Amino acid sequence: AEILQDVYPTPMARQDPGHPEEARLVQMPGVEVQANALVTLLEGSAIRPTPLPVLWLVTGVLALLAAAATVYLRPLRAGLLTLVLLAVTVLATFLLMWQMRLWLPLVPALLSGLLAYVTGTVYMYLTEERARLRLRRAWQQRVSAEVLQVILSNPVRKVQGRRLDATVMFSDLRGFTTMCST
């Protein structure tokens, strides 16, 4: 009886069909809450947490996959693949919950994948910029600016020298050497 004030809101509350215009939720009597708890215990249908080693394994695998995608793919493709991996993890978590009554905490798994992607992307960017700067320093005194741009635009392609027939003329001004040495 509602007059006894033994009604409580629960996650399983539903809208009162008699009053659809009101957002009034039907609360569950305390006796029914206790009965549901007892049935859950007697049937052994309680939700169990996933063992910690399994959580570590899922978290590590997700982080490794996101990091490998970041290393081997372009950042945009790696980001899309990481999002797909995270979505699959969320779906797998809900399937585990409903089918096997196992609870897998999502936050560590999702954070590991996201952090692996972000860390890998930042690392790849910084190492690429450092290699580009090192390449620029090594070649800027030896080649023209146009050749340097070709080297920097495609560092994988080898820029090679070539043989050609050329004529070189050396000349000296009369008395210039003695004038400079004094």
PyMOL commands that set and color helices and strands:
alter all, ss='L'
color gray80, all
select helices_A, chain A and resi 2-4+30-43+52-72+75-100+106-139+145-153+176-181
alter helices_A, ss='H'
color red, helices_A
select strands_A, chain A and resi 7-8+14-15+25-26+28-29+48-49+102-103
alter strands_A, ss='S'
color yellow, strands_A
deselect
rebuild
show_as cartoon
